[in-house]
Amino acid sequence: MGSLYKDEQDDWITVCLKYLLFVFNFLFWMGGGVVMGVGIWTLVDKGEYLSLLASSTFAVSAYILILAGGLVMVTGFLGCCAVIREQRSCLSTYFSCLLLIFLIELVAGVLAYVYYQALSEELKQHLSKTMTENYAQPGKDSITQSVDRLQQDFKCCGSNNSLDWTHSVYIMSKAAESRLVPDSCCKTITPQCGKRDHPSNIYKVEGGCITKLEQFLADHLLIIGAVGIGVACLQLIGAVLTACFIYLLYKEEEEDFSDV
């Protein structure tokens, strides 16, 4: 009688765990879509600013999230199939995939956090030099477009302030045609509007574009880090549930074998 009750209890636990895992995998699949979406959003939303950064850590973090998100969606689907079929080999493969994706997302989260700490110093050292030395120079079209959009999007002028442009290669050249700042500094862009640097005509923002870009990137990095680490923790729960389910299936197989 006690043995029969124990068998029924084990069967009940197995069924509950099975459906719990199925629901988890559905949520996991949706989470993969969110992770991938955050990675794509990070690259698409003002992604041209990446050419203004000295390192590629920011972009790498986003690409890792896209990769992890894709793997999560595929793994979530396979996990549902493995749970339905109740095959230990499939569940073991699913468990290994969970651990692999966990490590990938953890790396993305750590990279985002580490880069967040060094972001301010990198911008101070690199952005000013990029803007003054590479703007409107031959072969630097992507940087020129990025700087123009940066100044228009964030309503700023110069890395620290509009006076930074005084020392730029472009402003000191004949190509500037006596401009004091690039036309993208103007509140309303008109041909050669950069010849007048009065506050009524150009953006005079305290802290310049460095402050604006730093805040923008910091916000994105925090989201990358939070999503990466959050989903990674969710995967740990899934890995534990999967391990328990595999153990119960193993016990059932042993009992069936002993009965034979």
Residue pairs with C-beta under 8 A, 6 or more apart in sequence:
7 255
10 248
10 251
10 252
13 248
14 245
14 248
14 249
14 252
17 241
17 244
17 245
17 248
18 83
18 86
18 245
20 241
21 79
21 83
21 238
21 241
21 242
21 245
22 80
22 83
22 84
24 237
24 238
24 241
25 76
25 77
25 79
25 80
25 83
25 238
26 76
26 80
27 234
28 72
28 75
28 76
28 79
28 234
28 235
28 238
29 72
29 73
29 76
29 77
29 80
30 76
31 72
31 76
31 231
31 234
32 68
32 69
32 70
32 71
32 72
32 73
32 74
32 75
32 76
32 231
33 69
33 73
34 69
34 227
34 231
35 65
35 68
35 69
35 72
35 105
35 227
35 228
35 231
36 65
36 66
36 68
36 69
36 70
36 72
36 73
37 69
38 65
38 69
38 223
38 224
38 227
39 62
39 63
39 64
39 65
39 66
39 67
39 68
39 69
39 224
40 62
40 66
42 58
42 61
42 62
42 65
42 220
42 223
42 224
43 50
43 59
43 62
43 63
43 66
45 220
46 149
46 153
46 216
48 142
48 145
48 146
48 149
49 146
49 149
49 150
49 213
49 216
49 217
50 56
50 58
50 59
51 142
51 143
51 146
52 126
52 127
52 130
52 143
52 146
52 147
52 150
52 213
53 122
53 123
53 126
54 122
54 125
54 126
55 115
55 122
57 111
57 114
57 115
58 115
58 217
58 220
58 221
60 111
61 108
61 111
61 112
61 115
61 221
61 224
61 228
62 224
64 104
64 105
64 107
64 108
64 111
64 228
65 105
65 108
65 224
65 227
65 228
67 104
68 101
68 104
68 105
68 108
68 228
68 231
71 97
71 100
71 101
71 104
72 101
72 231
72 235
75 94
75 97
75 98
75 101
78 90
78 93
78 94
78 97
79 94
79 98
79 238
79 242
81 90
82 90
82 91
82 93
82 94
83 91
83 245
86 249
88 246
88 249
88 250
88 253
91 242
91 245
91 246
91 249
92 246
94 242
95 239
95 242
95 243
95 246
98 235
98 238
98 239
98 242
99 235
99 239
101 232
101 235
102 232
102 235
102 236
102 239
105 228
105 229
105 231
105 232
105 235
106 228
106 229
106 232
108 224
108 225
108 228
109 224
109 225
109 226
109 228
109 229
109 232
112 221
112 222
112 224
112 225
112 228
113 221
113 225
115 221
116 218
116 221
116 222
116 225
119 214
119 217
119 218
119 221
120 214
123 210
123 213
123 214
123 217
124 210
127 159
127 209
127 210
127 213
128 159
128 160
128 164
128 210
130 143
130 147
131 147
131 158
131 159
131 164
131 165
131 168
131 209
132 159
132 164
132 165
132 167
132 168
132 169
133 168
133 169
134 140
134 143
134 144
134 169
135 143
135 144
135 147
135 168
135 169
135 170
135 182
136 144
136 170
136 175
136 182
137 144
137 169
137 170
147 182
147 184
148 182
148 184
149 184
150 156
150 209
150 212
150 213
151 157
151 182
151 184
151 185
151 203
151 209
152 184
152 189
154 205
154 209
154 212
154 213
154 216
155 187
155 203
155 205
155 212
156 203
156 205
156 208
156 209
156 211
156 212
157 165
157 181
157 185
157 202
157 203
157 204
157 205
157 208
157 209
158 164
158 165
158 181
158 185
158 208
158 209
159 208
159 209
159 210
160 207
160 208
160 210
161 204
161 205
161 206
161 208
162 180
162 181
162 185
162 197
162 202
162 203
162 204
162 208
164 208
165 171
165 180
165 181
165 182
165 185
166 180
170 176
170 182
171 179
171 180
171 181
171 182
176 194
177 192
177 195
178 195
179 192
179 194
179 195
180 194
180 195
180 196
180 197
181 194
181 197
181 202
182 194
183 189
183 190
183 191
183 192
183 193
183 194
185 194
185 197
185 202
185 203
186 193
186 194
186 201
186 202
186 203
187 200
187 201
187 202
187 203
193 201
194 202
196 202
205 211
205 212
